[in-house]
Amino acid sequence: MELEREREAATAQDIARAEFRKRRNRLGILTAEQESAIEFLLMSTVEKISHHVAQVQRSIRPVA
């Protein structure tokens, strides 16, 4: 289960990074520190959402 959650989070983070790269120019001029802070915020948000989704999935998955 933990490996599945990590895999889902990695996929979600890959998607988020790709979207960030596609839309990066809209943010204008940023320092490297600002860009890193935005990416960290994005990744931590994706991780929290992925974790919550995994918890909900586990709670509704029938026990065999």
N, C-alpha and C positions, 0 to 999 in steps of 0.2 A: 504494500500500500504506500509506504513512504517513497519508494522508488517511482511509483506512478505519479505521486504528487510532485516530486522533483522534476520529472519529465514534463508534466503539464506546466509547471512554473517556468521551466526553461523555454518551452515553446511560446508561452505567453510573453516572456521577456524578449525573445527573438523578434516576435511580432512588434512589440513596443519599440524596440531599438530601430527596426526597419521604418516604422512610422515616424519616429523621431528624426531619422536621417532624411526622410522624404520632405518633412516639414520644417527642417532646421532653419532654412533661409527666412522664413516668416518671422523669426525671433530677432532678426537684425544682428547687430554687432554685439558679441558676448565675449567676455574674457574666458580663458580656459577654465578658470575656477567656477564661473557662472554656468558654463556648459556642463561641467562635471556635477554641479549641484542639481541642475535640472534633470540630468540623467539618473542621478541617485534617487531623487524624488520619484521619478517615473518608475524605476525598478522596484523601489520599496512599495509603491502603491500597487503595482502589478502583483508582487509577492503576497501582499495582504489580501487582495481580491482572490487570487488563486487559492490561497489557504482557506478562505471562507467558502468558496465554491466546493472545494474538496471535502470540507466538513459537512456541508449540506448533502452532497452526494452520498457520503458514508451514512448519514443519518436516514436517508430514504432508501438505500439499497437493501433489498431483502436479504435476510440471513439464511444461508443454505444449511 
